[in-house]
């Protein structure tokens, strides 16, 4: 916001020695009022800019959160599908070779007991 005031020479109509007259004081007060208005405009513009940037950042964070959630859900679904497929394959193997499966399970249990025995 640009001020519409122009600099005035305060001593131009003043008394000798630089003493201010009532007219000079009124002119100075007018300039101060214009500066206050300009400063208020700049403050409002900065508040608006900060608010807009905060809103943009909030939208970006929410979009990123949604994207991460969707990816996580997809990965979980893929892991569940893979685990389900593995379980199905294992069940088919056990049905196809039950004796071998029981022997493998017994060996694994024996090794587990030996490793973790105190």
Backbone as a ProteinNet text record, in pm:
[ID]
protein_1_A
[PRIMARY]
XXXXXXXXXXXXXXXXXXXXXXXXXXXXXXXXXXXXXXXXXXXXXXXXXXXXXXXXXXXXXXXXXXXXXXXXXXXXXXXXXXXXXXXXXXXXXXXXXXXXXXXXXXXXXXXXXXXXXX
[TERTIARY]
84.7	0	89.5	67.8	152	81.3	156	98.1	78.6	-30.6	-57.3	-8.5	69.6	121.8	253.6	284.4	412	488.2	619	695.8	679.8	665.4	652.3	768.4	811.7	916.6	850.5	873.6	803.9	845.7	968	1015.3	983	917.3	896.6	811.7	709.1	626.2	641.1	739.2	753.4	821.6	831.6	895.8	1044.7	1122.8	1268.9	1309.8	1415.3	1463.5	1396	1304	1242.5	1124	1069.2	953.4	833.8	747.6	634.4	514.9	440.7	316.3	202.1	83.2	-34.4	-58.9	-30.8	-50.8	47.1	171.1	270.8	235.5	184.2	144.8	28.4	-66.9	-182.2	-136.2	-42.6	10.4	85.2	162.1	234.8	137.8	32.5	-68	-138.7	-163.9	-225.6	-133.9	-5.9	89.8	99.2	96.5	100.6	-23.2	-139.8	-263	-252.7	-197	-178.8	-82.8	24.1	118.7	52.9	-30.6	-101.8	-193	-263	-352.1	-270.7	-157.9	-72.6	-19.5	21.5	72.4	-37.1	-157.9	-270.3	-296.8	-286.1	-304.5	-197.6	-73.6	36.1	15.3	-26.7	-52.4	-162.7	-269.4	-378.8	-332.4	-250.8	-199.9	-111.3	-26.5	59.5	-22.6	-126.2	-213.3	-280.9	-328.4	-395.1	-298.5	-178.2	-76.9	-42.2	-22.7	10.1	-105.6	-226.6	-343.9	-353.2	-331.1	-335.8	-228	-107.9	-0.2	-29	-87	-122.2	-229.7	-326.7	-431.2	-372.6	-280.9	-215.6	-136	-62.5	16.3	-76.3	-187.9	-282.5	-338.9	-375.7	-427.8	-322.7	-197.8	-90.7	-68.4	-73	-53.5	-166.9	-291	-404	-396.9	-354.2	-341	-231.6	-120.7	-12.3	-57.9	-131.1	-182	-272.5	-362.5	-453.5	-376.9	-274.7	-193.8	-120.6	-62.2	9.3	-87.7	-205.1	-305.3	-344.9	-368.8	-407.4	-296.4	-172.6	-60	-47.6	-60.9	-52.6	-160.6	-281.2	-391	-364.6	-308.6	-275.1	-167.8	-63.5	43.8	-8	-94.8	-152.4	-234.6	-311.9	-393.2	-304.8	-195.9	-103.6	-38.8	-0.9	59.9	-40.7	-164.6	-266.9	-291.6	-294.1	-312.2	-195.7	-73.8	43.7	41.8	5.1	-1.8	-110.2	-221.2	-329.8	-286.2	-218.1	-167	-66.9	21.6	121.1	52.8	-46.9	-120.4	-190	-245.5	-314	-215.2	-98.8	3.1	52.5	71.1	116.7	13.1	-113.6	-221.3	-224.2	-205.5	-204.5	-87.1	29.3	147	124.9	65	40.8	-56.5	-159	-255	-189.4	-98.7	-33.2	67.1	139.3	242.6	229.5	130.8	107.2	219.1	277.9	382.3	506.6	543.5	660	636	516	483.1	492	443.7	450.6	596.4	678.1	820.3	891.5	860.7	922.8	879.7	752.9	703.4	769.7	787.1	852	997.5	1067	1207	1218.2	1128.8	1131.2	1103.5	1010.7	982.1	1100.1	1167.9	1285.8	1395.9	1422.5	1526.4	1487.8	1363.6	1315.3	1338.5	1305.5	1324.1	1472.1	1559.7	1703.1	1762.3	1716.4	1772	1729.3	1604.8	1552.2	1544.5	1608.4	1611.5	1705.2	1672.1	1756.7	1842.3
-115.1	0	121.7	216.3	333.2	452.9	532.4	651	759.9	833.2	942.3	1074.1	1070.1	1192.8	1226.4	1351.7	1396.9	1463.3	1453.5	1515.5	1666.7	1722.3	1867.5	1919.3	2035.5	2100.4	2166.4	2115.6	2162.5	2304.6	2340.2	2472.2	2575.6	2536.7	2630.4	2748.5	2729.2	2842.7	2873.8	2812.6	2825.3	2954	2967.2	3084.8	3063	3167.2	3151.6	3061.5	2983.8	2893.3	2757.6	2734.9	2606	2581.1	2680.1	2659.1	2625.2	2528.6	2482.8	2572.3	2587.1	2661.8	2561.7	2609.1	2523.2	2452.6	2523.4	2463.3	2349.3	2368.7	2263.9	2142	2165.2	2054.2	1978.1	2049.6	1984.1	1901.6	1957.1	1884.7	1759.6	1771.1	1657.4	1551.1	1592.2	1497.3	1427.8	1500.3	1440.9	1335.1	1366.8	1269.3	1146.4	1167.7	1055.1	968.9	1030.9	954	871.7	931.2	857.2	740	764.1	655.9	543.9	579.5	477.3	395.7	463.5	392.4	300.5	351.5	268.8	147.5	169.8	61.1	-40.9	5.6	-86.5	-168.1	-105.1	-176.6	-281.2	-246.3	-342.7	-458.7	-427.1	-531.9	-625.3	-569	-652.4	-740.5	-683.5	-760.9	-875.9	-849.7	-955.5	-1063.8	-1022.7	-1121.7	-1209	-1147.1	-1221.9	-1318.6	-1272.4	-1357.6	-1475.7	-1448.6	-1557.1	-1656	-1605.6	-1693.4	-1781.2	-1722.7	-1799.9	-1907.1	-1871.7	-1969.4	-2081.3	-2046.4	-2149.1	-2242	-2185.8	-2268.4	-2361.8	-2309.7	-2393	-2506.1	-2472.6	-2575.2	-2680.5	-2637.4	-2732.2	-2825.6	-2769.1	-2852.9	-2953.2	-2908.3	-2998.6	-3111.3	-3078.1	-3181	-3282.5	-3234.6	-3327	-3415.4	-3358.5	-3437.5	-3543	-3504.5	-3599.7	-3710	-3672	-3771.5	-3871.7	-3821.6	-3910.6	-4004	-3949.9	-4031	-4141.5	-4106	-4205.4	-4311.8	-4269.2	-4365.6	-4462.7	-4410	-4496.4	-4595.2	-4547.4	-4637.2	-4744.8	-4703.8	-4799.9	-4906.3	-4864.2	-4960.6	-5057	-5004.1	-5091.9	-5193.2	-5147.5	-5238.4	-5343.8	-5302.9	-5400.1	-5503.5	-5457.8	-5550.9	-5647.2	-5596.1	-5682.5	-5784.8	-5741.5	-5833.9	-5939.9	-5899.4	-5997.1	-6096.6	-6048.4	-6138.9	-6237.1	-6186.4	-6273.4	-6377.2	-6335.6	-6430.5	-6534.6	-6491.1	-6584.6	-6686	-6639.5	-6730.5	-6829.5	-6781.5	-6869.1	-6973.7	-6930.4	-7024.9	-7131.3	-7088	-7183.5	-7284.1	-7235.7	-7325	-7423.3	-7375.4	-7460.8	-7567.7	-7527.4	-7625.5	-7732.4	-7694.2	-7790.4	-7886.5	-7835.4	-7920.4	-8021.2	-7973.2	-8062.4	-8172.5	-8137.6	-8238.4	-8337.4	-8289.1	-8376.5	-8470.3	-8422.4	-8503.9	-8490.2	-8556.3	-8538.2	-8594.1	-8705.4	-8765.6	-8677.4	-8632.6	-8544.8	-8416	-8361.3	-8239	-8258	-8372.6	-8400.3	-8414.3	-8480.6	-8496	-8360.3	-8275.6	-8141.8	-8060.5	-8068.3	-7995.4	-8046.2	-8176.9	-8233.9	-8189.7	-8187.7	-8144.9	-7997.6	-7918	-7775.4	-7754.6	-7829.6	-7819.8	-7863.1	-7969.2	-8017.6	-7911	-7853.1	-7749.1	-7626.7	-7591.4	-7476.5	-7503.6	-7624.7	-7660.1	-7659.1	-7708.1	-7711.5	-7570.5	-7485.9	-7349.3	-7268.3	-7279.6	-7194.2	-7262.6	-7379.6	-7445.5	-7369.5	-7361.8	-7286.4	-7376.7
0	0	0	-90	-105.2	-45.4	28.9	92	-11.9	2	-91.5	-35.9	69.4	127.1	62.3	59.6	5.7	117.9	116.8	224	221.7	336.2	349.7	431.4	395.6	471.7	590.8	708.8	827	860.5	828.9	864.6	757.4	648.8	538.7	578.5	658.7	697.3	843.5	906.1	1050	1091.4	1214.6	1270.8	1274.3	1284.8	1289.2	1406.2	1383.6	1485.6	1479.5	1387.3	1368.5	1458.7	1522.6	1608.6	1522	1565	1487	1510.1	1405.7	1416.7	1426.5	1448.4	1458.4	1325.2	1216	1083.2	1058.8	1102.5	1087.1	1171.8	1292.6	1378.2	1317.8	1260.5	1197.7	1078	999.9	884.6	930	1036.9	1090.8	1141.8	1209.3	1258.4	1142.2	1034.2	915.3	855.7	847.6	794.2	883.5	1014.5	1107.6	1090.6	1072.8	1049.5	922.1	816.4	690.8	711.1	786.6	813.7	893.4	990	1067.8	977.6	887.4	794.7	703.5	654.3	568.2	644.9	768.7	850.7	879.5	903.1	924.7	798.1	682.2	555.7	534.7	565.4	552.2	649.2	770.9	869.9	823	769.5	718.2	602.5	514.7	401.5	449.5	549.2	603.4	672.4	745.8	809.9	705.1	599.5	493.2	425.8	398.4	335.9	425.8	554.7	647.9	658.1	659.1	666.7	542.6	426.2	301.5	298.4	343.7	344.7	444.9	558.9	657.4	600.4	529.5	468	362.4	282.4	180.7	245.8	350.6	420.2	480.5	537.7	597.4	490.1	375.5	266.1	219.5	208.4	164.8	265.3	392.8	495.8	491.5	477.4	472	347.1	235.6	113.5	130.4	192.1	216.1	311.5	416.3	510.8	440.3	355.5	282.8	189.4	123.4	32.4	108.8	222.5	302.8	354.3	395.3	444.1	332.7	212.3	99.8	65.7	64.2	35.5	142.4	267.9	377.3	366.8	334.8	319.6	204.8	94.2	-18.5	20.1	91.9	132.6	230.2	320.8	414.6	339	243.3	164.3	86.1	27.7	-45.3	47.7	168.7	264.4	307.7	329.3	367.2	255	132.1	18	6.4	25.6	16.9	128.9	249.3	361.1	337	281.1	251.4	146.2	42.4	-61.1	-2.5	84.4	145.8	234.6	310	395	310.5	199.9	110.6	51.4	9.5	-45.1	60.7	182.8	290.4	323	325.3	351.5	243.3	118.4	8.5	22.5	63.6	80.5	193.5	304.9	418.3	378.4	302.5	256.2	159.9	79.3	-19.1	47.3	148.7	214.2	366.2	426.2	570.5	659.5	625	708.3	708.8	592	580.8	659.8	654.1	726.1	876.9	927.5	1070.7	1114.4	1034	1068	1069.8	973.8	968.9	1090.4	1127.6	1244.3	1371.5	1382.9	1501	1508.9	1396.4	1394.5	1431.6	1381.1	1413.6	1562.1	1619.1	1762.5	1846.3	1805.8	1878.1	1877.6	1759.2	1749.7	1834	1830.3	1908.8	2058.6	2102.8	2243.8	2281.6	2194.7	2222.8	2229.1	2141	2135.3	2257.5	2296.8	2402.6	2539.1	2554.7	2683.7	2774.7	2901.9	2994.7	3072.2
[MASK]
++++++++++++++++++++++++++++++++++++++++++++++++++++++++++++++++++++++++++++++++++++++++++++++++++++++++++++++++++++++

